[in-house]
Amino acid sequence: MRIEISGHQIDVTPALRDYVQSKLERMERHSDLLLDGHVILSVEKLLMRAEATINLSGRSLHAESSAEDMYAAIDLLADKLDRQVLKHKEKITNHHRGDDTVRDGSFG
């Protein structure tokens, strides 16, 4: 998955870039449908914000988080996106085991 990382009013250091990439790599274990993503790191007074948009085949997931520490904000963001990817994966998985349903209403 290709991830583009940018910063608003903050310099994205190589350490931050590596941290974001390592956190978002774990989503690749859950789904092969991930195409690319865009992460924006920003500072608003004393609050650090991280927001991301991840493009899957046929869908786009968006999450944002904020914390007093940038690394904590990235952790929260990764957790939110991970839950969304798992939820999307469950939706596209067929949970029916076969054609054992009773159609005419009789149980015998």
PyRosetta script that sets phi, psi and omega in degrees:
from pyrosetta import init, pose_from_sequence

init()
pose = pose_from_sequence("MRIEISGHQIDVTPALRDYVQSKLERMERHSDLLLDGHVILSVEKLLMRAEATINLSGRSLHAESSAEDMYAAIDLLADKLDRQVLKHKEKITNHHRGDDTVRDGSFG")
pose.set_psi(1, 135.2)
pose.set_omega(1, 178.8)
pose.set_phi(2, -94.0)
pose.set_psi(2, 127.1)
pose.set_omega(2, -178.2)
pose.set_phi(3, -120.2)
pose.set_psi(3, 127.1)
pose.set_omega(3, 176.7)
pose.set_phi(4, -103.4)
pose.set_psi(4, 126.8)
pose.set_omega(4, -176.4)
pose.set_phi(5, -118.6)
pose.set_psi(5, 128.6)
pose.set_omega(5, 177.9)
pose.set_phi(6, -134.9)
pose.set_psi(6, 161.7)
pose.set_omega(6, -179.0)
pose.set_phi(7, -127.8)
pose.set_psi(7, 140.9)
pose.set_omega(7, 174.8)
pose.set_phi(8, -111.1)
pose.set_psi(8, 116.7)
pose.set_omega(8, -178.2)
pose.set_phi(9, 59.9)
pose.set_psi(9, 29.1)
pose.set_omega(9, 177.0)
pose.set_phi(10, -153.4)
pose.set_psi(10, 141.3)
pose.set_omega(10, 174.6)
pose.set_phi(11, -85.7)
pose.set_psi(11, 127.8)
pose.set_omega(11, 178.5)
pose.set_phi(12, -84.7)
pose.set_psi(12, 104.9)
pose.set_omega(12, -179.0)
pose.set_phi(13, -77.4)
pose.set_psi(13, 160.2)
pose.set_omega(13, 176.1)
pose.set_phi(14, -57.7)
pose.set_psi(14, -32.9)
pose.set_omega(14, 178.7)
pose.set_phi(15, -65.8)
pose.set_psi(15, -43.8)
pose.set_omega(15, 177.2)
pose.set_phi(16, -64.6)
pose.set_psi(16, -41.6)
pose.set_omega(16, 179.7)
pose.set_phi(17, -60.9)
pose.set_psi(17, -45.7)
pose.set_omega(17, 179.1)
pose.set_phi(18, -65.0)
pose.set_psi(18, -38.1)
pose.set_omega(18, -179.2)
pose.set_phi(19, -65.1)
pose.set_psi(19, -43.7)
pose.set_omega(19, 178.5)
pose.set_phi(20, -62.9)
pose.set_psi(20, -45.4)
pose.set_omega(20, -178.9)
pose.set_phi(21, -62.4)
pose.set_psi(21, -41.7)
pose.set_omega(21, -179.1)
pose.set_phi(22, -67.2)
pose.set_psi(22, -36.5)
pose.set_omega(22, 179.8)
pose.set_phi(23, -70.2)
pose.set_psi(23, -37.9)
pose.set_omega(23, -177.4)
pose.set_phi(24, -82.9)
pose.set_psi(24, -12.9)
pose.set_omega(24, 176.9)
pose.set_phi(25, -65.9)
pose.set_psi(25, -29.1)
pose.set_omega(25, -177.0)
pose.set_phi(26, -68.2)
pose.set_psi(26, -19.9)
pose.set_omega(26, 175.5)
pose.set_phi(27, -69.2)
pose.set_psi(27, -27.3)
pose.set_omega(27, 179.9)
pose.set_phi(28, -65.7)
pose.set_psi(28, -23.5)
pose.set_omega(28, 177.5)
pose.set_phi(29, -69.8)
pose.set_psi(29, -27.3)
pose.set_omega(29, -175.9)
pose.set_phi(30, -87.7)
pose.set_psi(30, -26.7)
pose.set_omega(30, -175.0)
pose.set_phi(31, -149.8)
pose.set_psi(31, 138.1)
pose.set_omega(31, 176.0)
pose.set_phi(32, -91.3)
pose.set_psi(32, -0.8)
pose.set_omega(32, -175.4)
pose.set_phi(33, -86.5)
pose.set_psi(33, -1.9)
pose.set_omega(33, -177.4)
pose.set_phi(34, -70.0)
pose.set_psi(34, 128.9)
pose.set_omega(34, -178.8)
pose.set_phi(35, -102.0)
pose.set_psi(35, -64.0)
pose.set_omega(35, -178.9)
pose.set_phi(36, -155.7)
pose.set_psi(36, 171.9)
pose.set_omega(36, -178.9)
pose.set_phi(37, -152.9)
pose.set_psi(37, 162.1)
pose.set_omega(37, 178.8)
pose.set_phi(38, -133.5)
pose.set_psi(38, 123.3)
pose.set_omega(38, -178.8)
pose.set_phi(39, -115.3)
pose.set_psi(39, 133.1)
pose.set_omega(39, 178.1)
pose.set_phi(40, -120.2)
pose.set_psi(40, 122.8)
pose.set_omega(40, 176.3)
pose.set_phi(41, -106.3)
pose.set_psi(41, 131.8)
pose.set_omega(41, -177.5)
pose.set_phi(42, -144.9)
pose.set_psi(42, 164.1)
pose.set_omega(42, 179.2)
pose.set_phi(43, -123.2)
pose.set_psi(43, 129.9)
pose.set_omega(43, 174.9)
pose.set_phi(44, -126.6)
pose.set_psi(44, 101.2)
pose.set_omega(44, -175.3)
pose.set_phi(45, 54.8)
pose.set_psi(45, -111.7)
pose.set_omega(45, -178.8)
pose.set_phi(46, -99.1)
pose.set_psi(46, 4.2)
pose.set_omega(46, -175.4)
pose.set_phi(47, -107.1)
pose.set_psi(47, 128.0)
pose.set_omega(47, 176.9)
pose.set_phi(48, -93.5)
pose.set_psi(48, 133.4)
pose.set_omega(48, -179.3)
pose.set_phi(49, -119.5)
pose.set_psi(49, 144.1)
pose.set_omega(49, 172.9)
pose.set_phi(50, -133.8)
pose.set_psi(50, 130.4)
pose.set_omega(50, 176.6)
pose.set_phi(51, -136.9)
pose.set_psi(51, 149.7)
pose.set_omega(51, -175.8)
pose.set_phi(52, -146.1)
pose.set_psi(52, 148.9)
pose.set_omega(52, 171.8)
pose.set_phi(53, -125.6)
pose.set_psi(53, 121.6)
pose.set_omega(53, -179.6)
pose.set_phi(54, -112.8)
pose.set_psi(54, 129.9)
pose.set_omega(54, 179.9)
pose.set_phi(55, -100.0)
pose.set_psi(55, 121.4)
pose.set_omega(55, 172.9)
pose.set_phi(56, -103.4)
pose.set_psi(56, 172.2)
pose.set_omega(56, 177.1)
pose.set_phi(57, -70.9)
pose.set_psi(57, 110.4)
pose.set_omega(57, 178.2)
pose.set_phi(58, 90.3)
pose.set_psi(58, -0.5)
pose.set_omega(58, -177.5)
pose.set_phi(59, -153.8)
pose.set_psi(59, 155.1)
pose.set_omega(59, 177.1)
pose.set_phi(60, -126.7)
pose.set_psi(60, 130.2)
pose.set_omega(60, 180.0)
pose.set_phi(61, -108.8)
pose.set_psi(61, 138.7)
pose.set_omega(61, -179.7)
pose.set_phi(62, -131.9)
pose.set_psi(62, 138.9)
pose.set_omega(62, 176.5)
pose.set_phi(63, -148.6)
pose.set_psi(63, 153.5)
pose.set_omega(63, 175.1)
pose.set_phi(64, -145.4)
pose.set_psi(64, 151.6)
pose.set_omega(64, 179.9)
pose.set_phi(65, -149.0)
pose.set_psi(65, 161.1)
pose.set_omega(65, 177.6)
pose.set_phi(66, -144.5)
pose.set_psi(66, 148.7)
pose.set_omega(66, 179.9)
pose.set_phi(67, -158.0)
pose.set_psi(67, 174.5)
pose.set_omega(67, 178.3)
pose.set_phi(68, -78.1)
pose.set_psi(68, -18.2)
pose.set_omega(68, -179.9)
pose.set_phi(69, -120.9)
pose.set_psi(69, 138.2)
pose.set_omega(69, -177.1)
pose.set_phi(70, -64.6)
pose.set_psi(70, -38.1)
pose.set_omega(70, -179.5)
pose.set_phi(71, -66.5)
pose.set_psi(71, -36.4)
pose.set_omega(71, 176.5)
pose.set_phi(72, -66.8)
pose.set_psi(72, -39.1)
pose.set_omega(72, 177.7)
pose.set_phi(73, -64.1)
pose.set_psi(73, -39.6)
pose.set_omega(73, 178.2)
pose.set_phi(74, -66.4)
pose.set_psi(74, -39.8)
pose.set_omega(74, 177.5)
pose.set_phi(75, -61.2)
pose.set_psi(75, -46.5)
pose.set_omega(75, 178.8)
pose.set_phi(76, -61.9)
pose.set_psi(76, -41.3)
pose.set_omega(76, 179.1)
pose.set_phi(77, -62.0)
pose.set_psi(77, -45.4)
pose.set_omega(77, -179.5)
pose.set_phi(78, -63.0)
pose.set_psi(78, -39.2)
pose.set_omega(78, 178.1)
pose.set_phi(79, -64.0)
pose.set_psi(79, -43.3)
pose.set_omega(79, 179.7)
pose.set_phi(80, -63.4)
pose.set_psi(80, -45.5)
pose.set_omega(80, -179.8)
pose.set_phi(81, -66.0)
pose.set_psi(81, -36.9)
pose.set_omega(81, 179.2)
pose.set_phi(82, -62.2)
pose.set_psi(82, -43.1)
pose.set_omega(82, 177.8)
pose.set_phi(83, -63.6)
pose.set_psi(83, -39.3)
pose.set_omega(83, 179.7)
pose.set_phi(84, -66.6)
pose.set_psi(84, -39.7)
pose.set_omega(84, 179.2)
pose.set_phi(85, -65.0)
pose.set_psi(85, -43.4)
pose.set_omega(85, 178.3)
pose.set_phi(86, -63.1)
pose.set_psi(86, -40.9)
pose.set_omega(86, 178.8)
pose.set_phi(87, -64.1)
pose.set_psi(87, -41.8)
pose.set_omega(87, 178.2)
pose.set_phi(88, -64.9)
pose.set_psi(88, -39.5)
pose.set_omega(88, 179.9)
pose.set_phi(89, -64.8)
pose.set_psi(89, -39.5)
pose.set_omega(89, 177.9)
pose.set_phi(90, -66.6)
pose.set_psi(90, -34.5)
pose.set_omega(90, 179.8)
pose.set_phi(91, -66.4)
pose.set_psi(91, -38.1)
pose.set_omega(91, -176.6)
pose.set_phi(92, -85.5)
pose.set_psi(92, -10.5)
pose.set_omega(92, 178.2)
pose.set_phi(93, -82.2)
pose.set_psi(93, 133.7)
pose.set_omega(93, 178.1)
pose.set_phi(94, -79.8)
pose.set_psi(94, 117.9)
pose.set_omega(94, -176.5)
pose.set_phi(95, -92.8)
pose.set_psi(95, -3.0)
pose.set_omega(95, -179.4)
pose.set_phi(96, -80.1)
pose.set_psi(96, 133.9)
pose.set_omega(96, -175.0)
pose.set_phi(97, -88.4)
pose.set_psi(97, -17.4)
pose.set_omega(97, -178.8)
pose.set_phi(98, 170.7)
pose.set_psi(98, -165.0)
pose.set_omega(98, -178.3)
pose.set_phi(99, -104.6)
pose.set_psi(99, 54.6)
pose.set_omega(99, -178.7)
pose.set_phi(100, -91.9)
pose.set_psi(100, 7.0)
pose.set_omega(100, -176.8)
pose.set_phi(101, -73.8)
pose.set_psi(101, 147.1)
pose.set_omega(101, 178.5)
pose.set_phi(102, -89.9)
pose.set_psi(102, 122.4)
pose.set_omega(102, -172.9)
pose.set_phi(103, -99.9)
pose.set_psi(103, -29.3)
pose.set_omega(103, -174.5)
pose.set_phi(104, -96.6)
pose.set_psi(104, 0.6)
pose.set_omega(104, 176.4)
pose.set_phi(105, 93.2)
pose.set_psi(105, -11.4)
pose.set_omega(105, 178.5)
pose.set_phi(106, -86.3)
pose.set_psi(106, 148.0)
pose.set_omega(106, -176.4)
pose.set_phi(107, -111.1)
pose.set_psi(107, 10.8)
pose.set_omega(107, -173.0)
pose.set_phi(108, -114.6)
pose.dump_pdb("model.pdb")
